[in-house]
């Protein structure tokens, strides 16, 4: 079964909230649970704790736009990192999920999927400096299965069933984390939605 994100209540709510919000605020979302929205652009900095969610449920959606202003020679630079353990890697709950940029100007995205604490994908999309790019990472219940999916500019680049979904909490949201240099750039329209089963 294909899911049209543009017609989903989450997607429509996301853009409605962006149109009426300019400050960070808890999200009142279609997924009943804690949420977070920060629409205004902000610079990525090392060890920047943006918020702490009381939990991240088996269903969630993390969406943001990223603009890299300068690529560096360092192999991996942090964009955003959600952690239920407060640790970097590689136990379950360390990355729920997390996003980096490689020196090859590509996304490296990791999450806890199927009992693997560092289940990762290197996304083939090559990034450009000073150009906004939309990233969506979600886990949704579809026909009784939890589907973990990564979209870049609304194009699905990875999808897999997560047979061991969990509820995490509390979850710290870093943009960027403390374990890697931060990307030189900005995030805007950051939105996290979830619900507790």
C-alpha positions in Angstrom: 0.0 0.0 0.0 1.4 3.4 -1.0 1.1 6.3 1.3 0.7 9.8 -0.3 2.3 12.0 2.2 0.9 15.1 0.6 -2.6 14.0 1.4 -1.8 12.6 4.8 -3.1 14.5 7.9 0.4 14.8 9.3 1.8 16.4 6.1 -1.2 18.9 5.8 -1.0 19.8 9.5 2.8 20.3 9.2 2.3 23.0 6.5 -0.6 24.6 8.3 1.4 24.9 11.5 4.3 26.4 9.6 2.0 29.0 8.1 0.7 30.2 11.5 3.8 29.7 13.8 7.0 31.7 14.0 8.2 30.6 17.5 9.1 27.2 18.9 6.1 25.7 20.6 4.7 22.3 21.4 2.9 20.9 18.4 -0.8 20.2 18.7 -0.8 17.4 16.1 -2.9 14.7 14.5 -0.6 12.2 16.3 -1.9 12.6 19.9 1.3 13.0 22.0 4.1 15.4 22.6 5.3 17.3 19.6 7.7 20.1 18.8 7.8 22.8 16.1 10.5 25.4 15.5 9.7 27.2 12.2 12.3 30.0 12.3 15.7 29.2 10.9 18.5 28.6 13.4 22.2 27.9 13.1 23.4 24.4 13.9 25.9 24.4 16.8 27.7 21.6 18.6 25.9 20.2 21.6 22.8 22.3 21.1 19.9 20.8 23.1 16.8 22.1 21.2 14.2 20.3 23.3 13.5 17.1 25.3 10.4 15.1 24.5 8.8 13.0 27.2 8.6 10.1 24.7 8.9 9.2 21.1 6.4 6.5 20.2 6.4 3.7 17.7 4.8 6.1 15.2 6.7 9.3 14.6 7.6 11.8 12.0 10.7 14.1 12.0 10.7 16.8 9.3 13.0 19.7 8.7 14.6 21.8 6.0 18.4 22.1 5.9 20.7 24.6 4.2 24.4 23.9 4.3 26.4 27.1 3.9 29.8 25.5 3.7 31.0 21.9 3.4 34.0 20.9 5.4 36.8 18.4 5.0 35.7 16.5 8.2 34.3 13.1 7.4 31.1 13.4 9.3 29.2 16.5 10.5 26.1 16.4 12.7 22.8 17.9 11.7 20.3 16.5 14.2 20.4 13.7 16.7 17.5 12.3 18.8 18.7 10.1 21.6 16.8 8.2 24.3 20.0 7.2 26.1 22.1 10.4 25.9 24.8 8.4 24.2 26.1 8.6 20.6 26.2 5.0 19.4 25.6 2.1 18.9 23.1 0.6 21.4 19.4 0.6 20.8 18.0 4.0 21.6 21.2 5.9 21.0 19.9 7.1 17.6 16.2 7.5 17.2 17.0 8.9 14.6 20.1 11.0 13.8 21.4 12.7 10.6 24.9 13.7 9.5 26.5 15.1 6.3 29.5 13.3 4.9 32.5 14.9 3.3 31.1 13.6 0.0 28.1 16.1 0.5 25.6 13.3 1.2 23.3 12.4 4.1 24.2 9.6 6.5 21.1 8.8 8.5 20.9 6.3 11.3 18.1 5.0 13.6 17.2 2.0 15.8 15.5 -0.4 13.4 14.9 -4.1 13.8 16.9 -4.3 17.0 20.0 -2.6 15.4 21.1 0.5 17.3 23.0 1.9 14.4 20.9 0.9 11.3 22.1 3.4 8.8 21.7 4.5 5.2 24.0 6.7 3.1 21.6 8.6 0.9 22.8 9.1 -2.7 21.4 12.6 -3.0 24.3 15.1 -3.5 23.8 18.3 -1.5 24.6 21.8 -2.7 25.7 24.8 -0.7 23.1 27.5 0.2 20.1 25.4 -1.1 17.3 24.3 1.2 16.5 20.6 1.2 13.6 18.9 2.8 14.2 15.8 5.0 11.5 13.6 6.4 12.1 10.5 8.6 9.1 8.6 9.7 7.8 5.4 11.2 4.1 4.7 10.5 1.7 1.9 11.1 0.6 0.6 7.7 -1.5 -2.6 7.4 -0.4 -3.7 10.8 3.3 -3.2 10.1 5.6 -0.4 11.3 7.3 1.1 8.2 10.5 3.2 8.7 11.0 5.6 5.8 13.4 8.3 4.7 12.3 11.0 2.2 14.5 13.7 0.7 12.7 16.5 -1.2 9.5 14.3 -1.0 11.2 11.4 -2.7 11.4 8.1 -0.9 15.1 7.0 -0.7 14.7 4.1 1.8 11.8 2.1 3.3 11.8 -1.0 5.5 9.6 -2.7 8.0 10.7 -2.3 11.6 9.7 -5.5 13.3 10.9 -4.3 16.7 9.4 -0.8 17.1 9.7 0.7 20.6 8.5 3.6 22.7 11.5 5.7 23.8 11.6 8.3 26.5 12.6 10.8 27.5 14.2 11.8 24.1 16.8 14.6 23.8 16.8 16.5 20.5 20.2 17.9 19.6 20.9 20.2 16.5 23.7 19.4 16.4 25.0 16.8 18.8 28.1 16.8 21.0 30.0 13.9 19.4 30.7 15.3 16.0 31.5 18.8 14.6 28.3 20.5 13.5 27.3 21.2 9.9 27.9 24.8 8.9 24.4 25.8 8.1 20.8 26.2 9.3 17.6 24.3 10.0 14.1 25.6 9.6 10.6 24.2 9.8 11.7 21.6 12.3 8.7 19.5 13.3 8.5 16.3 15.4 5.2 14.5 15.9 4.5 11.2 17.7 2.0 9.2 19.6 2.1 6.7 22.4 0.6 3.3 21.9 
